[in-house]
Amino acid sequence: MNDSVPELPRQKTDGTPLAGEEAAQEGARITYHDFARVEMKVGEILSAERVEGSEKLLRLMVDVGEEAPRQILAGIRAWYPDPTALVGKRVPFVTNLQPRTIMGMESNGMLLAAHDGKHFSLLETDGSVAPGTRLS
């Protein structure tokens, strides 16, 4: 991996904040009720592959304890040159976001990770927590 780490976007191309960015502004607060509406579950990554035509996206198939796996697109390709290294990891996902179409594919959730502009880290569980377990 090279030393230059891509910066995650903070706004849309028209200059408006990304969804949730308004609340992420310094000093902005949300209510407990607002936070409680966010559904976060442990998901096990079953497969991971590059999205053709994208330099940023990986297509993940994730078991979040439902009848069928979910497809989730994540802009983490720069940190995973071999996407198969993600298979088997159990990490938190936001599971009640509205589906979003990206590059003609529907994404049904969001991966949670830490990124400080230079370093990137998945927030992994120790593996004993079952897929579908809610975070609290």
TIKOLDREN-438440 format. One record per atom (N, C-alpha, C, O): residue in three letters; x, y, z. Coordinates in steps of 0.05 Angstrom, whole numbers, plus 5000, padded with zeros to 4 digits. Example, Ala and Ser with C-alpha at 12.3 -4.5 7.8 and 13.67 -1.06 7.14 Angstrom:
2
Ala526448865156;Ala524649105156;Ala526449345156;Ala528549345169;Ser525749555142;Ser527349795143;Ser525850015157;Ser526850235161;
END
This chain:
136
Met501749775000;Met500050005000;Met501850255000;Met503850255013;Asn501050454985;Asn502750694985;Asn502050875009;Asn500150835023;Asp503851075013;Asp503551245037;Asp501351455035;Asp500451565055;Ser500451515010;Ser498351715008;Ser495651595012;Ser494851414996;Val494251675032;Val491651565039;Val489551755029;Val489651995035;Pro487551655014;Pro485551835003;Pro483851955026;Pro483251815046;Glu483152195024;Glu481452335044;Glu478552255039;Glu477652265016;Leu477052185059;Leu474252125057;Leu472752385051;Leu473352595064;Pro470752375033;Pro469352625027;Pro467652725050;Pro466452565065;Arg467652985054;Arg466053115075;Arg463553255064;Arg461853345079;Gln463453275037;Gln461053405025;Gln460653304997;Gln462453184985;Lys458253344987;Lys457553274960;Lys458953464941;Lys460053664949;Thr458853394915;Thr460153574896;Thr458853844894;Thr460154034885;Asp456353874903;Asp455054134902;Asp455654294928;Asp454654514931;Gly457354184946;Gly458154324970;Gly456354274994;Gly457054365016;Thr454154124991;Thr452454075014;Thr453553845030;Thr454853665018;Pro453153835056;Pro454253625073;Pro453053355065;Pro450753335056;Leu454653145069;Leu453652875065;Leu451652815087;Leu451552955108;Ala449952615083;Ala447952545103;Ala449252495129;Ala451252355131;Gly448252615150;Gly449352585176;Gly451552775183;Gly452352805206;Glu452752905163;Glu454953095168;Glu454053335184;Glu455653455199;Glu451553415181;Glu450553645196;Glu450853585226;Glu451853765241;Ala450153345234;Ala450353275263;Ala453253225271;Ala453853235295;Ala454953175252;Ala457753115259;Ala459353375262;Ala461753355270;Gln458253595257;Gln459653855260;Gln460353895289;Gln458853805307;Glu462554015294;Glu463554055321;Glu461354195338;Glu460254405330;Gly460854085361;Gly458854215379;Gly456054135374;Gly454354185392;Ala455454005351;Ala452653925346;Ala452053685363;Ala453653505366;Arg449553675373;Arg448753445390;Arg446153335379;Arg444553475367;Ile445753075383;Ile443252955377;Ile442052845403;Ile443452825423;Thr439552785402;Thr438252685426;Thr438752385428;Thr439552255409;Tyr438252275452;Tyr438451985456;Tyr436551845437;Tyr437151635426;His434151965434;His432051845417;His433151825388;His432751625375;Asp434552035378;Asp435652035351;Asp437651805349;Asp437551655330;Phe439451775369;Phe441451565368;Phe440251295369;Phe441151105356;Ala438151265386;Ala436851005389;Ala435550905364;Ala435150665361;Arg435051085345;Arg433851005320;Arg435850875301;Arg435050745282;Val438450905306;Val440450785289;Val440750495297;Val441450435320;Glu440250315278;Glu440550025284;Glu443349945275;Glu444049955251;Met444949845294;Met447649745288;Met447749455296;Met446949385318;Lys448749295278;Lys449049005283;Lys451748905275;Lys453049015257;Val452648695288;Val455048555279;Val454448405253;Val452348265251;Gly456148435234;Gly455848295209;Gly458448145202;Gly460648245207;Glu458147905191;Glu460447745183;Glu460647785152;Glu458847725137;Ile463047865144;Ile463547905115;Ile463947625102;Ile465847485109;Leu462147555084;Leu462147295071;Leu463847305046;Leu465147105039;Ser463747535031;Ser465347565007;Ser465947865004;Ser464448035013;Ala468147914990;Ala468948194984;Ala470348194957;Ala472148034952;Glu469548384940;Glu470748404914;Glu470748694905;Glu469148864914;Arg472548754887;Arg472749024875;Arg470349084858;Arg469248904845;Val469449334858;Val467249414840;Val468649514815;Val470149714815;Glu467949384792;Glu469149454767;Glu468449744760;Glu466149834762;Gly470449904752;Gly470050174744;Gly470350374767;Gly470150614763;Ser470850274791;Ser471150444815;Ser473950394827;Ser474850174830;Glu475250614835;Glu477750594848;Glu477450584879;Glu479350534893;Lys475050634889;Lys474550654918;Lys472850434929;Lys473150364953;Leu471050324913;Leu469050144924;Leu469749854925;Leu471049744907;Leu468849724947;Leu468749434949;Leu465849344952;Leu464349484966;Arg465149124940;Arg462449004943;Arg462748784964;Arg464148584960;Leu461248824986;Leu461348625008;Leu458648475009;Leu456548605006;Met458748215013;Met456348065019;Met456648005049;Met458547885058;Val454548085065;Val454748075094;Val452447935107;Val450147975100;Asp453147755126;Asp451147625142;Asp450647795167;Asp452447825184;Val448247915168;Val447548075192;Val445247935207;Val443648065220;Gly445147675205;Gly443247515221;Gly440447505208;Gly438447445222;Glu440247565183;Glu437647555169;Glu437547305151;Glu439447145150;Glu435347265138;Glu434947035121;Glu436947015098;Glu437946795092;Ala437647245087;Ala439547245064;Ala441647455070;Ala441147655084;Pro444047425059;Pro446147625062;Pro445347895049;Pro443747895030;Arg446548105059;Arg446148375047;Arg448548455030;Arg450748375036;Gln447948605009;Gln450048724994;Gln450549005005;Gln448749165007;Ile453049055012;Ile453849315022;Ile456349415007;Ile458249265005;Leu456149654996;Leu458449764982;Leu459949945002;Leu458750115016;Ala462549915002;Ala464250065021;Ala466550195006;Ala467850064990;Gly467050445012;Gly469250594999;Gly471950545013;Gly473250735022;Ile472750295016;Ile475150225031;Ile477250085014;Ile479049965025;Arg476950084988;Arg478749934971;Arg481650014974;Arg483449844972;Ala482250264980;Ala485050354983;Ala486450215005;Ala488950185005;Trp484950125025;Trp486149995049;Trp486249695046;Trp487449555063;Tyr484949585026;Tyr484849295022;Tyr485449224993;Tyr483549164978;Pro488049224986;Pro488749144958;Pro487848864952;Pro487348794929;Asp487748684972;Asp486648414969;Asp484048404985;Asp484148345009;Pro481848454972;Pro479248464987;Pro478648205001;Pro477048215021;Thr479647984992;Thr479047725006;Thr480047725035;Thr479247555050;Ala481847905042;Ala482847925069;Ala480647995089;Ala480847965113;Leu478448105078;Leu476148185095;Leu474247945102;Leu472747965121;Val474347735086;Val472547515089;Val472947385117;Val475147315125;Gly470747355131;Gly470747235158;Gly470847435180;Gly470347365203;Lys471447685174;Lys471547895195;Lys468747955204;Lys466847965188;Arg468447995230;Arg465848075242;Arg466148355252;Arg467648415271;Val464748535238;Val464948825244;Val462148945246;Val460248825236;Pro461949185258;Pro459249305260;Pro458449445234;Pro460049555219;Phe455849425229;Phe454549555206;Phe452149705215;Phe450749625234;Val451549925202;Val448950065206;Val447049925187;Val447649905163;Thr444849815197;Thr443149645181;Thr440349765174;Thr438849635159;Asn439749995184;Asn437050105178;Asn437250365161;Asn435450525163;Leu439350395146;Leu439550625127;Leu437750565103;Leu437350335096;Gln436750775091;Gln435350735066;Gln437250625046;Gln439650705045;Pro436450435029;Pro438250325008;Pro439150554990;Pro437750754985;Arg441650524980;Arg442850734963;Arg443950604939;Arg445450404941;Thr443450704915;Thr444450604890;Thr447150744884;Thr447150994882;Ile449250584881;Ile451850694875;Ile452950534852;Ile453150284853;Met453650664831;Met454750534806;Met452850314797;Met453850094788;Gly450250364799;Gly448350164789;Gly447749934808;Gly446249754800;Met448949934831;Met448549714851;Met447349834876;Met447950054884;Glu445549674888;Glu444249764913;Glu445949684937;Glu446749454940;Ser446449884954;Ser447849834979;Ser445749845002;Ser444150035003;Asn445849645019;Asn443849625041;Asn445049625068;Asn444649455085;Gly446649835073;Gly447849865100;Gly450450025098;Gly451250115076;Met451750055121;Met454250205122;Met456150065141;Met455350005164;Leu458550025133;Leu460649915149;Leu461650135169;Leu461950365161;Leu462150055194;Leu463250245213;Leu466250195216;Leu467149975219;Ala467750415214;Ala470650395216;Ala471750665227;Ala470250855229;Ala474250665234;Ala475550905244;Ala477551005223;Ala479050845211;His477551265219;His479351385199;His480051665209;His478251835214;Asp482651725211;Asp483451985221;Asp484952155200;Asp486152355207;Gly484652085175;Gly486052225154;Gly488652095145;Gly489552135123;Lys489751935163;Lys492251795157;Lys492051495161;Lys493151335146;His490551425182;His490251145190;His487451055186;His485551215188;Phe487050795181;Phe484450675177;Phe484350415193;Phe486250265193;Ser482050365207;Ser481850125222;Ser478850035222;Ser477150195228;Leu478449775216;Leu475849665220;Leu475449635250;Leu477349585265;Leu472949655260;Leu472349605288;Leu471349325290;Leu468949265289;Glu473249135294;Glu472648855295;Glu471748755322;Glu472648865343;Thr469948555322;Thr469248415347;Thr471248185351;Thr472848135333;Asp471148065374;Asp473147845379;Asp472247575365;Asp473647375368;Gly470147575351;Gly469247335337;Gly467247165352;Gly465946995340;Ser466947205378;Ser465047045393;Ser462247165391;Ser460247025398;Val461947405381;Val459347535378;Val458147445352;Val459347475331;Ala455747345352;Ala454447235329;Ala453547455309;Ala452747665318;Pro453547395283;Pro452447585264;Pro449547645271;Pro448047465278;Gly448747895269;Gly446047985276;Gly445748095303;Gly443748205310;Thr447848055320;Thr447748165347;Thr447648475346;Thr449348595333;Arg445748595360;Arg445548885361;Arg447649005378;Arg448348905399;Leu448649235369;Leu450549395386;Leu448849565404;Leu446749665396;Ser449849605428;Ser448449775447;Ser450449945463;Ser449650105480;
END
